[in-house]
Amino acid sequence: MSGSVDGFVKVWDMTSQKVILNLNQNVSHAEPTPSSTPPASPLFIDDLITSRGVGALQFYQHAVAAGHSDGIIRLYDIRTASGASAELSPSKSSLLPCRSLAGHTLPITTLQFDDINVVSGSLDRVIRVWDLRNGKAVEGFVSQSHTGIQKLQFDKEKIVAAAGDECVMVVDRKSKEQKMLSGHRSVVRTVRFHGKRLVSGGDDCVLKLWDIS
């Protein structure tokens, strides 16, 4: 599965190497568009800002969540696609979102979901937690970053985010306490954690290993 600044999410058959399904945005005039001035960003983010592109994507079993440059998360259930087959042309095999989550005001750059929540990050500097059962945003955490949220990961206990600037943001999901880990000399672009160990990387070309116990 792939997403692009062209605004499409495409499902591929790995054997035939053909597109078997297009996930369309179904953009309507009623949907919100970014109203804030975006922060300075790399070229691929600039392309995202000026398009209706896909900035974040996760696919698990039959569920797909795509974060777009208009600040909207679109959810798809590919089981509802009728006749998706490698023999069909992409123009005849498409699927509209089953739900849209609107709340961010700038392009979405990262997201992750489990069986209950979608957690998303955006250039608007906000991390939002959504309840998949009702489609509502139930929590929001604002970063002090000047470059927006670049990447995030979460589990039942915490949310960890590359908060731009030189910091990693750690949110305790129970106490709502936010910590900023400083150490990089340039913008932090990515984070991954496992248990009490966290790795971050950024534009300073350094990987840092943190103890977040």
Long-range contacts (C-beta under 8 A, 24 or more apart in sequence): 1-57, 1-59, 1-64, 2-57, 3-53, 3-54, 3-55, 3-56, 3-57, 3-66, 4-53, 4-54, 5-44, 5-47, 5-48, 5-51, 5-53, 5-54, 5-69, 6-51, 6-53, 7-51, 7-52, 7-53, 7-54, 7-68, 8-54, 9-54, 9-57, 9-64, 9-66, 9-76, 10-90, 11-78, 11-84, 13-86, 15-86, 16-86, 18-86, 19-90, 20-84, 20-85, 20-86, 20-88, 20-90, 20-93, 21-78, 21-81, 21-84, 21-90, 21-93, 21-94, 21-95, 22-90, 22-91, 22-93, 22-94, 22-95, 23-64, 23-66, 23-74, 23-76, 23-78, 23-94, 23-95, 23-97, 24-94, 24-95, 24-96, 24-97, 25-52, 25-68, 25-74, 25-97, 26-74, 26-96, 26-97, 27-52, 27-70, 31-70, 31-72, 31-100, 31-102, 32-70, 32-71, 32-72, 32-102, 32-105, 33-70, 33-71, 34-69, 34-70, 34-71, 34-105, 34-106, 34-107, 34-124, 35-105, 36-105, 36-106, 36-124, 38-106, 38-107, 38-123, 38-148, 39-123, 39-146, 39-147, 39-148, 39-164, 40-146, 40-147, 41-123, 41-147, 41-148, 45-107, 45-109, 45-123, 48-107, 48-109, 49-106, 49-107, 49-123, 53-107, 55-107, 55-108, 55-109, 55-110, 56-108, 56-109, 56-110, 56-111, 56-120, 56-121, 57-111, 58-111, 58-112, 58-113, 60-113, 63-113, 65-111, 65-113, 65-118, 67-107, 67-108, 67-109, 67-110, 67-111, 67-120, 67-122, 68-107, 68-108, 69-107, 69-108, 70-107, 71-102, 71-103, 71-104, 71-105, 71-106, 71-107, 71-108, 71-122, 71-124, 72-100, 72-101, 72-102, 72-104, 72-108, 73-100, 73-101, 73-108, 73-111, 73-118, 73-120, 73-130, 74-99, 74-100, 74-101, 75-99, 75-100, 75-101, 75-118, 75-132, 99-135, 101-130, 101-135, 101-137, 103-128, 103-130, 103-137, 104-128, 106-148, 109-148, 109-149, 109-150, 109-151, 110-149, 110-150, 110-151, 110-152, 110-161, 111-152, 112-152, 112-153, 112-154, 117-154, 119-152, 119-154, 119-159, 120-152, 121-148, 121-149, 121-150, 121-151, 121-152, 121-161, 122-148, 122-149, 123-147, 123-148, 123-149, 124-148, 125-149, 125-163, 125-164, 127-152, 127-159, 127-161, 127-169, 127-171, 129-159, 139-176, 141-169, 141-171, 141-176, 141-178, 143-169, 144-180, 145-169, 147-187, 150-187, 150-188, 150-189, 150-190, 151-189, 151-190, 151-191, 152-191, 153-191, 153-192, 153-193, 158-193, 158-212, 160-191, 160-193, 160-198, 160-212, 161-191, 162-188, 162-189, 162-190, 162-191, 162-200, 162-202, 163-188, 164-188, 166-202, 168-198, 168-200, 168-210, 170-198, 170-212, 181-210, 181-212, 183-208, 184-208
